[in-house]
Amino acid sequence: MAERIERNESKALDGFLRSFPDVDAQWSKNGHAWFQPVRRAAMARLTDVGFPTTHDEDWRFTSLTPMLTAVFQPAEDAVASVDAQSLARFAFAGSDGPRLVFVNGRFALRLSTLSPLPAGVRAASLAQMLTGDRAALEPHLARYEDFQQEAFSALNTAFLTDGAFVSVPRGTVVEKPIHILYVTVPGATPIATHPRTLIVTGEGSQASVVEDYVTLGEGAHFSNAVTELAVGDGSVVSHYLIQRESRQAFHVSTLRGQQGRSSSVTSHTVLLGGSITRRNIHPVLAGEGGECLINGLFMSNGRQHMDNYMKVEHASPHCESRQVYKGILDGASHGVFHGRIIVHKDAQKTDAKQTNMNLLLSEDAQIDTKPQLEIYADDVKCTHGATVGQIDDEAIFYLRSRGIPEASARALLLYAFAGDMLQRMKIEPVRRHLEQLVTEWVPQGSLLEGVR
């Protein structure tokens, strides 16, 4: 009973319920009518279940009270307030690949760079596709991420307005990364955006996609993002998510992947910003011989809260998965890692490994880590482990004995701890960009110049 009362008192939910009829009527007139039954089903489900609380096992380490006591308004069109110069610092030096820019959830053509792509490859606004190419979307959109089970996915589906659509045909290799930049320009009152990204790759294709979430200006806002990734047989996909929004941001993002036979997916996540952040990653290895790597780094300080939830489903035999997540926590920040590996009864010869390592830089920093295995097959190889510690004093002493000042030694060790994750990122311009962001975050990171 207490849980039901808590959900019903959510001001955020009340606000979304009040605003839905107006946007529902608008969408019914703009060519999106074919998707309306899905939107309404998602909103009905959200109305029924409400937002999660700490009574829900998958959310028990994360209180959403600071977010759910706010009333979020639909984000206004702010494309005119943003110029190319203000976005320059978010570009990847040395990369001339395509970049799709969205401002407050709306595609900004004049800020985007639509570089030439291989024949048949599409990188476009989802809103345009909803109106103009139903046939390309209908087999995949809202087919993989289950809004019946996930409240924030239901919210995203109900308010789906725009986002990115990436399609790579069979046998095509896209050599340059496709950069999707989601920019929020806050207003005088809290606003919410619901970016949706749909990535579809054909048999034997290869592609890399970078989702990047940033804030311009001050003010509370909520980014509620969902990405659906449909990977064809033998396809190789690298997906990156960079979250560096302001400290006034609430951020929930979900990656749901459906993998075909002998496909390979690599998911890279770097979390740096936000007040409360929740990252959900849920690949399903549906085809035999598939493999996936989930590689993540979260770095928090102050009173930031970062929750990382992984659910890897092995649904077919001879599949391999690796989860490697690292956290660095300073100040009074709080980190969460909850990793689940589910091996279904037909997924024989599964090879799965899960590793979580964390560094606490202050006495007030806190980490909750929960590795978890659910195995229903009898011929598998699965392991998991988690560590929590501080910087090694012996390593500090060793570096100081080599003439490196103590502050530089600490910065170097922190960078090395994080750098292990960055080295798994194969796209050089993106990796260099993230190396710089990590250097700037590391306490006294400027001392690394000339040392690392």
N, C-alpha and C positions, 0 to 999 in steps of 0.2 A: 504494500500500500504506500509506504514512504517513497518508493521509487516512482510510482505513478504520479504522486503529487508533485514530486520534483520535476518531472517531465512536463506536466501540464502548466507549471509556473514559468516555463521558459519564455521570456520576452522575445527572444530571437525567433522562436518558432511561431509565436503569435504574429510577429511582424511579417514573416514569410506567408503565413496563411492569409493575411489581409491583402497582401500585394498580388497574390497569384491570380485572382479573378480578372484584374485589369490587364495583366500581361497575357493571360490566356485568351482574352478577347482579341487582343492585338495580333497575336500569333495566328489566330484562326483566319485572319484576313490577308496575311502577307505571303501566302503560298506554302506555309508550313502545315497546312491542315492535316496532311497524311500522318504527321508525327504526333498530333494532338492526343490520340488515345494513349500513347506511351507516356507523355507528359502527365496526363491526368491520373494514370495508374500509379506513377511514381509519387505524385503529390498525395494521393489517397493513402499510399503505404506510409509515407512520412507522417501524415496526420495520425495514423493508427499507432505507430511505434514510438514516435517522438525521437529526440536526440539521445544518444547514449549518456550514461552516468557512470560513476565509479562502482555502481552495483553490477554493471556488465563486466564480465571477466576480461574481455579484450580491452577494456578501458579503465581497469581498476586503479591504474597508477596515474591517471590523467583526469583532473577535474576541469570541466569546461565552463564552470560557473562564470569566470570573468567574461567569457565570450557570449554565453547564452543569456546574460542579463542585459545585453545591448540590443537595440532595435536597429537592424540594418536596412537601409533604403537601397533600392536598385541604383546602380552606379549610373551617373549621367554621362552623356557623350562628352569626352574631354580631349578628343583628337586634336582639335584646333589649338589647344594650349601647349602642345608638345612639339618641339622642333628637333631636327636631326642632330643638332649639336648637343642637346641634353641627353641624347642616347649614345653618344660616341664612346663613353667610358664602358659601355656594356658590350662593345664589339670585341671580337677575337682577332687580335693582331695577326696578320698573315693568312687570314681565311677570307676568301672571296666567294664563298658559297651563298646560297639564297638565305634571306632572312625575312620572316613574316612577323610583323609587329602588330600587337593588339593593345589598344589603350582602353582601360576600363571595360575590357571584354569585347571590344569592337575592333574589327580589322581596319588598320590604317594603311591604305595603299600607298600614300605619298611618303610614308616613313619606311616602307618595306623595300627590300632589294630582291627583285625576282630574277635572279641570275638564270642563264640558260641551263636547262636540265636535260638529261638523256631522253630520247624519244619515248613517249608514253608515261613518263613520270609526272605526277601532279602534286603540287603544293599550293593549297588554296584555302580560302575562307570557308568554314563550315556553313555559315549562314547562306552564302551563295549556293553552295551545294544542296542545302535543304530545299531551296526554291527551284534550282535548275537541273539537278541530277539526282533525283530520288533513287534511281536504279543503282547508282554506285554506293549509296549509303545504306539502303534498307537491309541488305544482307548482314551488315556488321554493326551499325550504330545501335547501342544499348542492347546488343545481343550477348555480350560477354560479362561485363560488370553487372552484378546482381543487385539491383536497387531494392529487391524484396528483403535483402538481408542487411544492407548497409545504408544507414540513414542519410549520410552525407552524399552518397551516390544517388539516392532518391532525390535529394534536394537539387543536386546538379542536373539530373535528368529533367526534373520538373521545370527548372529555369533555364534550360539549355537555349542559348541564343546564338552564340558564335564560338569560334575556336578554329583550330587548324585541322585540315584534312591532308594527309600524305598518302599517296598511292604509288607503289612501285611494281611494274608489271613483271611477269615471269622472265627470269634470266637476265635481268637488268642490274647493273652495278652503278650505284650513285657514289662517286668517289668523294665528293665534298659534303660536309655535314649540313643538314638543314636546320637552321637556327630559328626557333620560335620564341619570340620575346614577348612576355605578358607583362605589361606595364600598368600599374595602378596609380592614378592621381586622386588622392583622397579629397574629400570635401569638408564642409563645415560639420556635417553629421556623419556617423558611421555608414559606410557603403559596403555592398557585397558584390562580388563578381563570381561567375561560375564557368570558367573556361573549360571547354571540352576539346580533346584532341583525339583524333582517330587516325591510326596508322595501319595500313594494309599492305603487306608485301607478298608478291607472288612467288611461285616455286623457283628456287635457285637464285633468288635475287639477293642483293646486299645494299644496306643503307644505314646511315647514322642520323639520329635526330636529337637535338638539344632543346629541352624546355628550360626557360630562364625566367624567373619571377622576381620583379624589382618594383620599387616604390619611388615615385617622384613627389616630394613634398611631405607635409605633415598631416596627421589625422588617422583616426582608427579606421581599419578596413579589414575585410574578411575575404580571402581568396579560397574558393572551394573548387578544386580542379579534379577532373577525371580524365585519364588517358586509357583508351582501349587499343590494344596492340594485337592484330591478327597476323600471325607469321606463317607463311606457306611452307610446304615441305622443302627441306634443304635450304631454306632462307637463313641469312645471317644478319642480325639486327643489333645495333648498339643504341641504347637509349640513355640519355643524360638528363638529370634534373638538377638545376641549381636554384636554391632558394636563398635569396639575399634581400628580402623585404625589410622594411623598417621595424623598429622595436614596438611600434603600435599596431603591427599586423597580426591577425590570426590567420593561420594557413593550414588547410587540410588538403592533401593531394593523394590520389589513388592511381596506381598503375596496375592494370589488369591485362595480363598477356595470355593468349591462346596459341600454343605452339604446335606446329605440324611435325610430321615425321622427319627425323634427322636435322631439325632446325637448331639454330644456336642464337640465344639472346643474352646480351650483357646489359645489365642495368647498373648505372653509376648514379649515385646520389650524393650531393654535397649540401648540407644544411648549415646556414650561417645566421640567418635573420629570423625575424618574427618574435612575438611575445609567447604565443602558444603555437607549436607546430606539430602536426601529426602527419607522418608519411606512411602510407599503406602500399605494399608491393605484393601482388598475388599472381604469380605465373602458374599456369597449368600446362604441364608437359603431357599433352594429349596424344601425341604421336610417338611411335616407337623410336628410340635412339636419339631423342632430343637432349639438349643440354642448356643449362643457364647458369650465369654467374651474377650474383647480387653483391655489388661492391659499394660500400657506403661510408661516409664520414660525416659526423655531426660535431659542431664546435659551439659551445654555449658559454655565456657569462652573464653577469648581472643576475636577474631573476628569470631568465629565459627558461622555457620548458619545451623539450624536444622529445617526441614520442615516435619510435620507429617500430612498425608492426609488419612482419613478414609472414606470408603464408605460401609455401611452395607445395604444390600438389603434383605428385608423381602418379599419373593415371595410366601409363603404359610401360611396358618392360624396356630394359636396357637404356634407361635415361640417367643423366648425371646432373647434379646441381651443387653449387657452392654458394654459401653465404659468408661474406667477410665484412664485418661492420666494426668501425672504430669510433669511439667518442672521446672528446677532450672537454672537460667541464671545469669552469672557473666560477668565482664569486659564489652566489647562492643559487646557481642554476640547477636544474633537475633534468636528467636524461632517462629515457626508457628504451629498452630493447626487448621486444617480444618476438621471438622467431619460432615459427612452427613449420615442421616438415611433415607432410601427410603422405604416406605411401599406401595407395589403394591395393586391394587384394590381387589385382591382375598385374601389378607393376613389379614383376620379378626382375632380379638383377639390377635393382636400383642402387646407385652409388650417390650418397648425399652427405654433405658435410656442412656444419654450421659453426662459425667462430665469431665471438664478440669480445672485443678488448677495449678497455676504458681507462683513461687517466683522469684522476681527480687532482686539481691544482690548488684547491682550498679545502678547509675543514667544513665549510658550509655547503659545498657541492655534493650532489646526491645522484646515484644511478640505481635504477631497478632493472635487472636483467633476468630474462626468463627464456632460456632455450628449451624447446619442446619437440619431442618426436611422437608421432602417431603412426604405428606400423601395422598394416593388416596383411602383409605378404611375408613369406617365410624364407626367401632367398635374397637378402639385401645386405648392403654395407652402409650403415648410417652412424655418424658420430656428431656430437655437439659439445661445445665448451664455451665458458665465459670467464674472463678475468677482470679484476678491478684493482688498480694500484696507483702508485704515485711515481714521480720521476726517480729513477735509480740514483741514489747518492754515490754509488761506486762509479757509475758512468760519468757523473759530474766531476768526481775527483780525478778520473782518468783524463778527461779533457782539460781540466785546469792544470794538470801536471804537464800538459803539452803546450802550455802558454796561452790557452784560451780563457778569457775572463769568465767568471761564473755566470753572469747574465747572458753572455753569448752562448755559453755551454748549454744552459737551460733552453734557450731559444732553438738551438741546433737540434737538441734531442726531441723537442716537441715537433719540429718540422720533419725530422726523420720518421717519427711515429706516424704523422699524417701522410708523409710523402710516399710511404709504402702503398697507400690506397691510390694516390695520384698516378703512380707509375703503371697501374693497370689500365689507365686510360690511353688509348692508342692514337687519338686524334691530337696531334701536336699543338695546334693553336689553342684548342680548348684546354689541354693539360697545362700549357704555360700560363694561360689566363687564371686557372684555378690555383696554380702554384703561387701566383702573385697575391691572390685573395687570401690564401692560407698564411703567407708571410705577413701580410698586413694584420691578420687576426692575432697571430702569435704574440704574446707579451714580449715587448722589446724586439719584435721581429726585424726592425731596421738594422739590428746588430748582425743579422745574418749576411748582409752584403759583404762580400769578400771572404766569408767564412765557409758557406756551403758550396 
